[in-house]
Amino acid sequence: MRALLIAAALFAAAPAPALAQAPASSAVLTDASKAPANATIIDGASWRCNGGSCTASGGANQPATRACRRVVARFGAVSSFSYKGVALTAEQIAACNA
């Protein structure tokens, strides 16, 4: 019984592991007037825009290039794009906007 109490006390005293935050997703729209006024869900990611600068949290596990095409289909062309910490190159962004 004593060992159980000691184990419980040690478990309670141990620091809680920090919650891992997913890398941010972001897009800069080439035409800020196409930015939605409200949050928009695309493939599970909640996109919010402030002017032409948009950020997202969450989202499906998919390649950043696919996520970019899905955002461009809803918001219009982008000048930069990253999805869950993966930033697209200029060539990838050009292909995404095509």
C-alpha positions in Angstrom: 0.0 0.0 0.0 2.8 2.3 0.9 4.5 1.7 -2.5 1.3 2.5 -4.2 1.0 5.9 -2.4 4.6 6.8 -3.2 4.0 5.9 -6.9 0.9 8.0 -7.0 2.7 11.0 -5.4 5.5 10.7 -7.8 3.1 10.6 -10.8 1.2 13.6 -9.6 4.4 15.6 -9.0 5.8 14.8 -12.5 5.5 17.8 -14.9 2.9 17.3 -17.6 4.3 16.9 -21.1 3.9 20.0 -23.2 1.3 19.8 -25.9 2.9 19.7 -29.3 1.6 22.4 -31.6 1.2 21.6 -35.2 3.3 23.9 -37.5 1.3 26.8 -38.8 -0.2 27.0 -42.3 -0.3 30.3 -44.1 -1.1 31.8 -47.5 -0.7 35.3 -48.9 -3.4 36.0 -51.5 -2.4 38.0 -54.6 -5.9 39.7 -54.5 -6.9 40.6 -51.0 -10.4 41.4 -52.1 -11.0 37.6 -52.5 -10.3 36.9 -48.9 -13.3 35.5 -47.1 -14.7 37.5 -44.2 -15.4 34.5 -42.1 -13.4 31.4 -41.2 -13.5 28.9 -44.1 -12.9 25.1 -43.7 -10.9 23.5 -46.4 -10.0 19.8 -46.0 -10.4 20.1 -42.2 -8.2 23.2 -41.9 -9.9 26.4 -40.5 -8.6 29.3 -42.6 -8.9 32.9 -41.3 -7.8 35.9 -43.3 -6.9 39.4 -42.3 -6.6 41.3 -45.6 -4.7 39.1 -48.0 -2.8 37.3 -45.2 -4.4 34.0 -44.2 -3.5 31.4 -41.6 -5.0 28.0 -40.7 -5.0 25.5 -38.0 -5.7 21.8 -38.3 -6.3 20.1 -41.6 -6.0 16.8 -43.3 -2.7 15.1 -43.7 -1.9 15.8 -47.4 1.0 17.2 -49.4 1.4 21.0 -49.2 1.0 21.2 -53.0 -2.5 19.6 -52.8 -3.5 21.9 -49.9 -2.3 24.9 -52.0 -4.5 23.9 -55.0 -7.5 23.5 -52.7 -6.9 27.0 -51.2 -6.4 28.6 -54.6 -9.6 27.0 -55.8 -11.5 28.8 -53.0 -9.6 32.0 -52.5 -7.8 32.7 -55.7 -4.0 32.9 -56.5 -1.4 33.0 -53.8 2.0 34.6 -53.7 3.3 32.4 -50.9 2.0 29.3 -49.2 3.0 26.9 -46.4 1.1 24.0 -45.0 1.9 22.5 -41.7 5.4 23.9 -41.8 6.2 23.0 -45.4 6.8 26.1 -47.5 6.3 25.9 -51.2 9.0 27.1 -53.7 8.3 29.7 -56.3 8.0 27.0 -58.9 5.5 25.0 -56.8 3.4 28.2 -56.2 3.4 28.9 -59.9 2.1 25.4 -60.6 -0.5 25.7 -57.8 -1.8 29.0 -59.3 -2.0 27.5 -62.8 
